[in-house]
Amino acid sequence: MKRDLQMANLSKQQKLDEIKKQIVDDKITPELAKTATHMVFGDGNPDADVVFIGEAPGKNEDLQGLPFVGAAGKFLDEMLEMINLKRDDIYITNIVKYRPPNNRDPEPEEKKAFLPYLQSQLEIIQPKVVVTLGRHSMNCFLPDLQISQVHGQPKRVKLSLKEHTGDILEIVILPLFHPAAALYNGGLRQTLIDDFAAIPVILKKL
């Protein structure tokens, strides 16, 4: 109870910092933590209407401690610019906060371990739209869908908030291909750019 009261008086950024600390205190995925240079918790505007969620940090992210700073991040920045947004306007994070060795895919139990903390991030930020980047991220919210079939199609979901039992956070999930996929597969580049254009349209409707 005391911790809840303390949390209530903090700013959004302070609350996010608190969750970051909690991940360390709770020793989440100690094996991953051991091989990582930095935890990559998230970055951007804690009051953002749009939150982007990737799957896990890569090499550059691990070295800098920031999400999406490599080639895929550069492409993401370009697409943000196309819809008149900057990094400062959005919040960006990953499901898994430590880099998996050799950039392997995150394991199901690693994603599961980080999910409550990701949900806490969303509870604090209260975005209108969550843009999932890649199938791992999408499957956390829309487990039964295939990204090749639903990319660019907004889905309304309800998340039950664990901090306030009974409260529901209604958000729109927009599943997109991961920007890294477009770097390997040129054909996806235009698809991603077209899907990205839906973001301002969805925000306007909301």
Phi, psi and omega in degrees: 000315181300319181295322178299318180294318178299315181298322183298330183271359183270157173287167180302317182296320179295322178295320178295318178299325180296319179293321179301316179296321180299322179300318179292312181298323182278358179051055180285134182040066183302329179296317179292319182300324184295324184267353183272150175280312180225154165281136177252094191277314184159165184203149176125206188267116181293349177257017186296147173278338183237128174243129176260134180234118174265194183263310181198156180292150173259196185299310182295321180296317181298320182289323184265344182074019181233145181282146173054060178246357178272206182298319180296323179294324179295318178295321178299316178300319179298316181292324177299318181299322180298333179252023176061037174239155176238171177303326182292344182272341188240173171238142183224136182208182175233164174294301182271133188263355176242148180289125172291141182306140179055027178059026178293163177296146175294142179284153179306319182288334176291317178297317181298321181296325183270345186304316179300327182285324175297317180296322177298321177300316181293323179299320182287315185285326182053057181287164174273325183230136172246118179263114179269133182251106180096164187289326181300315181293315180300317185294342175293330183252327182232075192296336188260007185254158177252132187298327181296336182264333188244003182302139178080001180253113182294141178233132178271127179231158177245127176251129176277130186278125183280337179290325182236093185304133180096337179281147182237136173255117179265122178225160174261127177261129175245104181281127177234157171295155178287136179306329180297325180298324180290336179286329179273332186234096185306328181298332182281342186303308181293323177303314182294318179298317179296316180296323181299326182297343180287338187302306180297328179295315180296315181301320180298317182294327182282000000 
